[in-house]
């Protein structure tokens, strides 16, 4: 068989196995393959997929996408919803087809989510040299554009000879299934090698199981952590995505309820506790709740579980103001366990560590004073959100009102998907979630354009769940006009496959998030509005609004569109539109709901900060004033290791 045929058949026979408590799991590791074909892969991977489609359609299902980057986003959305137990492969041609994957690869690796990338490459034999779309470098002739994948992949290899295929795939899948190492796995396949014949050993094509490693904590680490917790007066848990990936939400709830320690969450950790749980403080950090940030400021012990402590979580290292604060970090990756100079790093699976901590802390509980403070801060923040969600419609609704309407219209098991702009921060602090799978916001890379393809990936995972007998979920994408314009092409994929993806498109005529940030930094929303060029002053800030009709754009792609007409009933009409979309048949294809908003109405303050430098000297008074505020915040930064 050819190298490409061997790749496809090998991937079809790989399985993930896992055990959570007494529950065993075994499913296909690579449930399907995305691909866009060009001269680099049409006779290689493309031929192999077609051959197996004819012989055995279930062997490796193929899905055509409309953009290579978007195909990676689909795979990432699928991988996150399946808790990193499965990932799609993506095949591309050489040149631009390959480099279109780079942003997706960086997103996957930054989010620690698995995806298998199979970009084609120039001729290994150099028989045709330089081939169309080949990069030539006079100083390094063995370098191709695919070498750009090295810094954004967790694993990279190039199969320059057919015999190298075995070690490339084995080692690539080893990284793909490792919770501490996973991310983008890139295996570069020269176009001539893909089509070469190879005598493949039978054992290479046999079924193989990849067990997800869930390491136990060291007993001494648990003992030291328990001792530190028992002596703390104001402990706080910060729960991240690692809690979800370890299937540790029930054990976390048990830990919090046993000890009385309140829980704040990162973006990836939303849903670890229901929003109205007595010990759930909600989001922490720059886009956090005032409740979580008030407790974080005074905490003398932070227990980080499955978090990588990015700058939004730590409010650029201003969140923790107690001079005696210490950190206990539980993480499957040593890189994260040792962050912030952890007093006790626990390199272990989050669930297994929590089980041990619950045993070690039997009989311990925080004081009643902390209980009262948690309740008071939660009440204050909940009232703030209630007010933000209150319907005013004057003359256009705020993004807060829109988020509130969408939240009310969705059921407990439904999933909201978002990624970039002002929406993720507003969702982080205000979205009220009760289901661990109900919130999917890509914020490690915060990639504009992720929303629709990522949401489609989530929906594919939901359809797989439903096929196994699980109750259905609706997937609702929230996206601004800026992100929509960056990558809406996978709506065509949803139309082709008749997949019901619900998209709420918020039209605010620009980049609301960066506009607000720009204004706060003294740059007066420069370059953040969609307006016509004023040629006299060469500015895009003061011209007429562009006559862009994004609802008509979606309709032209075959999407059913619900337009929310400006007026007094916009928010009520939005709720009705979402309920109508949810009631539509699953095979009816995607539905987009278009609504305009007022971009100048901000979300409630988190009473926190994010470090974005301001020009130290400027002729603009607005910038000079912003720099004065910046230096005041900067003085509160803590030199955590």
QUIMO-V712455 format. One line per field, one symbol per residue. ss: DSSP state (A for helix, B for strand, O for the rest). phi: phi as a letter, one per 40 degrees, with the letter a starting at -180 (. if undefined). burial: # if it has 24 or more other C-alpha atoms within 12 Angstrom, else .. A space follows every 50 residues. Layout:
ss = ???
phi = ???
burial = ???
This chain:
ss = OBAAAAAAAAAAOBBBBBBBOOBBBBBBOOOOBBBOOOOOOOOOAAAAAA AAAAAOOOOOOBBBOOOAAAAAAAAAAAAAAOOOOOOOBBBBOOOAAAAO OAAAAAAAAAOOOOBBBBBBBOOOOOOOOOOOOOOOOOOOOOOOAAAAAA AAOOBBBBBOOAAAAAAAAAAAAAAAOOOOOOOBBBBBBBAAAAOOBOOO OAAAAOOBBBBOOOOOOOAAAAAAAAAAAAAOOOBBBBBOAAAAAOOOAA AAAAAAAAAOOBBBBOOOOOOOOOOOOOOBBBBOOOOOOAAAAAAAAAOO BBBBBOOOOOOOOOOOOOOOOOOOOBBBBBBOOAAAAOAAAOOBBBBOOA AAAAAAAAAAOOOOOOOAAAAAAAAAAAAAAAAAAAAAAOOOOOOOOOAA AAAAAAAAAOOOOOBBBBOOOAAAAAAAAAOOOOOOOOBBBOOOOOOOOA AAAAAAAAAAAAAAAAAOOOOOOOBBBBBBAAAAAAOOOAAAAAAAAOOO OBBBBBBOOBOAAAAAAAAAOOOOOOOOBOBOOBOOOOBOOOOOBOOOOA AAAAAAOOOBBBBOOOOOOAAAAAAAAAAAAAAOOAAAOOBBBBBBOOOO OOOOOOOOOOOOOOOOOOOOAAAAAAAAAAAAAAOOOOOOO
phi = .cdcccdccdccbbbcbabbgbccbaaccbcabcabbaccbccbcccccc cccccadccadbbcbbaccccccdccdcccccfgcaacbbbbccgcdccc cdcccccccccfbcabbbccbcdccfcbaccdgccbbccacccbcccccd cbbcababccbdccdccccdcccdcdbcdcbcicbbbcbdcccdcccacc ddcccccbbbcccbccccdccccccccccccccbcacbbbccccccfbcc cccccccccgccbbbcdccdgcbdcccdbccgcbgdbccccccccccbcc abbcbgbbfcccccffgbcbbccbcbbbbbacbddccccfgdcbcbcacc ccccdcccccbdgcacccccdccdcccccccccccdcccdcbfbcbcccc ccccccdccccdccbcbaaagccdcccdcbcbbbbdccbbbcbcbfcchc dcccccccccccccdccchcccbcbbcbaccccdccabccdccccccfcc bcbbcccbgibccccccdcccgbffcgbbcbcccccbfbbcbccccccbc ccdccccgccbbcccdicbdccccdcccccccccccccgcbbbbacbccc cccdccfaabcbdbdcbacccccccccccccccdcccbccc
burial = ##################.#......######################## ##......########################################## ########################........###........####### .###########..##.#############################...# ...#...##########...######.###.################### #########################.######################## ######################..##########.#####.######### ########.##..###...##.###.###.##..#..##.###..##### ################################################## ##############.......##############.#########.#### ##################.####.#######.........#........# #..#..########.....######.###.##...#..############ ############.#........#..##.##..#..##..#.
